[in-house]
Amino acid sequence: MLRGDLVPAHVPWKWDTLLSLPVHLSTAMLLLDYAASGKPTPTSWPESMVPRLSPQARHDLEAMRVLLAHGAALRSFLLQWLPADDPAQRDWQAWKAWLQQFPMGDLIVHGILENLEFYRRSMSPLAEVERWLRACGPVTAASLADPTVRVAAYRAVLASWQAEEDTLELIEQPEKLREALLRFFTEVWDLGEQQKWQQRRQVIEEVSAVNLAHFQQEGQRLSPAEMVVRVTGLQLGAEWETALRQAQRVVFVPCFLLGRYFSLIPVDDVYYVLYEPSEGRVRPAPSLQVIELENLRPVVEALGDTTRLAILRLLAEEGELFALQIAERLSLHQSTASRQLAQLEQAQLVLVRRQRGMKFYSVDRQRIQRFCHSLLTMFA
């Protein structure tokens, strides 16, 4: 390093948490449309749910697919424009009332701009798209106030999706979009999301409180990637770690339906990290510290077996699995896998998530790191 070198620095990150029913429901919309379109989804819920939708709901979902980008554009719109302290964030009736009165034109403009940004960023130029874009000139929120420009820009969006033009009425008659949204979300709410929200709301409220404790205790010393691991128990890919480091503010949004996946949404200088909270992570994870000597024995015993070590390595490499998957991967009898998992669970070396009567296992990386830290401290 030379004298006088300039060293890059960053402003300390700001952390927050958001509890949002609309974000949950718009995520449900996105995943249902993925399933209806034959795309993979993080859990089996969307595939099992789509056949239960009425023909009208299926029609509404398909009609809104392009403009709302499966639901992603609606979700980013809500994150940008619905205040965090608005009653509509937590109450179904309040959100329904919000949907009934907010200007649909603003959502239409947002949907068009989001779609065109994706096209420019992620797709190769298409002749028909470029033709419509030349016809409407520079596309901005201001220019889209002109109905002629708005329709031409939406035709460009349709061309980027290679979709038919039978959904133009949503652009030309915004109240039809409002009616479709209200019909669709009311049906999804009645088909089970009301019960799910009421059952798990306390969990995500507790998770949000735990997150705030993390921010207060460790917000000054952890990077965004480290905070993601601390809050969610999951690790981001390297490309997303780089993106998060550019954010000024990171907001964690507990959300159902995502399984072991994230959904990361940039809005201005904020990154929203949507994840599915585990009930086992409601209590704050302790900071790295030495494990008491009497508590080392079950860990040593659990790690002193090649089969159990193989299970831990498998979980570290592949993520969350259930017992039968582990038995098949390692060519074990299912009873052997279950017995070894029980000992790992007793030693608290695996995290367990229960879903539909099944137990899903993942490595408790922090527990193993604390064990290694204890040995290093003991023999330093």
TAVENDA-V986939 format. One record per residue. N is the residue number from 1. PHI is phi as a letter, one per 30 degrees, with the letter a starting at -180 (NA if undefined). OMEGA is omega in whole degrees, 0 to 359 (NA if undefined). BURIAL is I if it has 16 or more other C-alpha atoms within 10 Angstrom, else O. Layout:
n: (N & N)
phi: (PHI & PHI)
omega: (OMEGA & OMEGA)
burial: (BURIAL & BURIAL)
This chain:
n: (1 & 2 & 3 & 4 & 5 & 6 & 7 & 8 & 9 & 10 & 11 & 12 & 13 & 14 & 15 & 16 & 17 & 18 & 19 & 20 & 21 & 22 & 23 & 24 & 25 & 26 & 27 & 28 & 29 & 30 & 31 & 32 & 33 & 34 & 35 & 36 & 37 & 38 & 39 & 40 & 41 & 42 & 43 & 44 & 45 & 46 & 47 & 48 & 49 & 50 & 51 & 52 & 53 & 54 & 55 & 56 & 57 & 58 & 59 & 60 & 61 & 62 & 63 & 64 & 65 & 66 & 67 & 68 & 69 & 70 & 71 & 72 & 73 & 74 & 75 & 76 & 77 & 78 & 79 & 80 & 81 & 82 & 83 & 84 & 85 & 86 & 87 & 88 & 89 & 90 & 91 & 92 & 93 & 94 & 95 & 96 & 97 & 98 & 99 & 100 & 101 & 102 & 103 & 104 & 105 & 106 & 107 & 108 & 109 & 110 & 111 & 112 & 113 & 114 & 115 & 116 & 117 & 118 & 119 & 120 & 121 & 122 & 123 & 124 & 125 & 126 & 127 & 128 & 129 & 130 & 131 & 132 & 133 & 134 & 135 & 136 & 137 & 138 & 139 & 140 & 141 & 142 & 143 & 144 & 145 & 146 & 147 & 148 & 149 & 150 & 151 & 152 & 153 & 154 & 155 & 156 & 157 & 158 & 159 & 160 & 161 & 162 & 163 & 164 & 165 & 166 & 167 & 168 & 169 & 170 & 171 & 172 & 173 & 174 & 175 & 176 & 177 & 178 & 179 & 180 & 181 & 182 & 183 & 184 & 185 & 186 & 187 & 188 & 189 & 190 & 191 & 192 & 193 & 194 & 195 & 196 & 197 & 198 & 199 & 200 & 201 & 202 & 203 & 204 & 205 & 206 & 207 & 208 & 209 & 210 & 211 & 212 & 213 & 214 & 215 & 216 & 217 & 218 & 219 & 220 & 221 & 222 & 223 & 224 & 225 & 226 & 227 & 228 & 229 & 230 & 231 & 232 & 233 & 234 & 235 & 236 & 237 & 238 & 239 & 240 & 241 & 242 & 243 & 244 & 245 & 246 & 247 & 248 & 249 & 250 & 251 & 252 & 253 & 254 & 255 & 256 & 257 & 258 & 259 & 260 & 261 & 262 & 263 & 264 & 265 & 266 & 267 & 268 & 269 & 270 & 271 & 272 & 273 & 274 & 275 & 276 & 277 & 278 & 279 & 280 & 281 & 282 & 283 & 284 & 285 & 286 & 287 & 288 & 289 & 290 & 291 & 292 & 293 & 294 & 295 & 296 & 297 & 298 & 299 & 300 & 301 & 302 & 303 & 304 & 305 & 306 & 307 & 308 & 309 & 310 & 311 & 312 & 313 & 314 & 315 & 316 & 317 & 318 & 319 & 320 & 321 & 322 & 323 & 324 & 325 & 326 & 327 & 328 & 329 & 330 & 331 & 332 & 333 & 334 & 335 & 336 & 337 & 338 & 339 & 340 & 341 & 342 & 343 & 344 & 345 & 346 & 347 & 348 & 349 & 350 & 351 & 352 & 353 & 354 & 355 & 356 & 357 & 358 & 359 & 360 & 361 & 362 & 363 & 364 & 365 & 366 & 367 & 368 & 369 & 370 & 371 & 372 & 373 & 374 & 375 & 376 & 377 & 378 & 379 & 380)
phi: (NA & c & d & j & e & c & c & d & b & b & d & e & d & c & c & a & b & b & c & b & d & e & d & d & d & d & d & e & e & e & d & d & d & e & d & d & c & i & d & d & b & d & b & d & e & e & d & d & d & e & d & d & d & d & e & d & d & d & d & d & d & d & d & d & e & d & e & c & h & i & k & d & d & d & d & d & d & d & d & d & c & c & e & d & c & d & e & d & d & b & b & d & d & d & d & d & d & d & d & d & b & d & d & d & e & d & d & d & e & d & d & d & d & d & d & d & d & d & e & d & d & b & b & d & e & c & e & d & d & d & d & d & d & d & d & c & i & e & c & b & e & d & d & d & d & d & e & d & d & d & d & d & d & d & d & d & d & e & d & d & c & h & c & d & c & d & c & d & d & d & d & d & b & e & d & d & d & e & d & d & d & d & d & d & d & d & d & d & d & d & d & k & d & d & d & d & d & d & d & c & e & d & d & d & d & d & d & d & d & d & e & d & d & e & d & d & d & b & d & d & c & c & d & e & d & d & d & d & d & d & d & c & i & c & c & d & d & d & d & d & e & d & d & d & d & d & d & d & b & b & c & c & b & d & b & d & i & c & h & c & c & c & b & c & b & d & b & h & c & c & c & c & c & c & a & c & d & c & d & d & c & d & d & d & d & d & d & d & a & d & d & e & e & d & c & d & e & d & d & d & d & d & d & d & b & d & d & d & d & d & d & d & d & d & d & d & d & c & i & d & b & c & e & d & d & d & d & d & d & c & h & c & d & d & d & d & d & d & d & d & d & d & d & d & d & d & d & i & c & b & c & b & b & c & b & h & i & c & c & c & c & b & d & d & d & d & d & d & d & d & d & d & d & d & d & d & d & d & c & d)
omega: (180 & 177 & 179 & 178 & 175 & 182 & 180 & 179 & 178 & 174 & 178 & 182 & 173 & 184 & 175 & 177 & 183 & 173 & 189 & 172 & 179 & 178 & 177 & 183 & 177 & 173 & 176 & 178 & 181 & 183 & 176 & 179 & 172 & 181 & 180 & 180 & 180 & 179 & 178 & 180 & 184 & 180 & 181 & 184 & 182 & 181 & 179 & 184 & 185 & 180 & 181 & 180 & 177 & 175 & 180 & 179 & 177 & 179 & 180 & 180 & 180 & 181 & 183 & 188 & 186 & 183 & 184 & 177 & 182 & 188 & 181 & 180 & 176 & 182 & 179 & 176 & 180 & 179 & 183 & 192 & 180 & 183 & 183 & 182 & 178 & 178 & 180 & 179 & 187 & 187 & 183 & 182 & 179 & 179 & 177 & 177 & 178 & 178 & 183 & 186 & 185 & 185 & 179 & 180 & 179 & 179 & 179 & 178 & 180 & 180 & 179 & 181 & 179 & 179 & 182 & 176 & 178 & 179 & 183 & 185 & 194 & 184 & 173 & 181 & 177 & 187 & 183 & 177 & 182 & 179 & 180 & 179 & 175 & 181 & 184 & 178 & 180 & 182 & 178 & 177 & 180 & 182 & 181 & 173 & 177 & 182 & 181 & 178 & 182 & 180 & 179 & 179 & 179 & 175 & 175 & 178 & 179 & 180 & 179 & 177 & 187 & 184 & 177 & 184 & 184 & 178 & 180 & 182 & 177 & 179 & 184 & 180 & 186 & 180 & 176 & 175 & 178 & 180 & 180 & 178 & 182 & 179 & 185 & 184 & 177 & 180 & 180 & 178 & 183 & 182 & 174 & 181 & 175 & 180 & 180 & 180 & 181 & 181 & 189 & 182 & 181 & 180 & 183 & 173 & 178 & 177 & 179 & 178 & 178 & 179 & 179 & 177 & 176 & 183 & 182 & 185 & 191 & 185 & 183 & 186 & 182 & 173 & 177 & 181 & 179 & 179 & 177 & 178 & 182 & 185 & 190 & 186 & 181 & 182 & 179 & 170 & 185 & 183 & 179 & 175 & 179 & 180 & 182 & 181 & 180 & 183 & 174 & 183 & 179 & 183 & 179 & 183 & 175 & 187 & 178 & 167 & 187 & 180 & 181 & 181 & 170 & 162 & 183 & 187 & 175 & 175 & 186 & 182 & 181 & 171 & 175 & 180 & 178 & 181 & 178 & 182 & 174 & 180 & 179 & 181 & 180 & 177 & 181 & 176 & 181 & 175 & 180 & 181 & 182 & 175 & 180 & 186 & 183 & 179 & 180 & 188 & 181 & 178 & 179 & 180 & 181 & 181 & 184 & 180 & 185 & 180 & 180 & 176 & 179 & 178 & 180 & 179 & 179 & 180 & 178 & 183 & 189 & 181 & 188 & 178 & 171 & 193 & 182 & 177 & 179 & 180 & 181 & 182 & 186 & 180 & 178 & 169 & 185 & 180 & 178 & 179 & 181 & 180 & 180 & 177 & 178 & 179 & 176 & 178 & 179 & 178 & 178 & 178 & 177 & 172 & 184 & 175 & 180 & 179 & 177 & 177 & 179 & 178 & 178 & 186 & 172 & 182 & 170 & 185 & 183 & 178 & 180 & 178 & 178 & 179 & 179 & 178 & 179 & 179 & 178 & 179 & 184 & 186 & 179 & NA)
burial: (O & O & O & O & O & O & O & O & O & O & O & O & I & O & I & O & I & I & I & I & I & I & I & I & I & I & I & I & I & I & I & I & I & I & I & I & O & O & O & O & I & O & O & O & O & I & I & O & O & I & O & O & I & O & O & O & I & I & O & I & I & O & I & I & I & I & I & I & I & I & I & I & I & I & I & I & I & I & I & O & O & I & O & I & O & O & O & I & I & I & O & I & O & O & I & I & O & I & I & O & O & O & O & I & I & O & I & I & I & I & I & I & I & I & I & I & O & O & I & O & O & O & O & O & O & O & O & I & I & O & O & I & I & O & O & I & O & O & I & O & O & O & I & I & O & O & O & O & I & I & I & I & I & I & I & I & I & I & I & I & O & O & O & O & O & O & I & I & O & I & I & O & O & I & I & O & I & I & O & I & I & O & O & I & I & I & I & I & O & O & O & O & I & O & O & O & I & O & O & O & I & O & I & I & O & O & I & I & O & I & I & I & O & I & I & O & O & O & I & O & O & I & O & I & I & O & I & I & O & I & I & I & I & I & I & I & O & O & O & O & I & O & O & I & I & O & I & I & I & I & I & I & I & I & I & I & I & I & I & I & I & I & O & I & I & I & O & O & O & I & I & I & I & I & I & I & I & I & O & O & I & I & O & I & O & O & O & O & O & I & O & O & O & O & O & O & O & I & I & O & O & I & I & O & O & O & I & I & O & O & I & I & O & I & I & O & O & O & O & I & I & I & I & O & O & I & I & O & O & O & O & O & O & O & O & O & I & I & O & I & I & O & I & I & I & O & I & I & I & I & I & I & I & O & O & O & O & O & O & I & I & I & I & I & I & I & I & I & O & I & I & O & O & I & O & O & O & O & O & O)
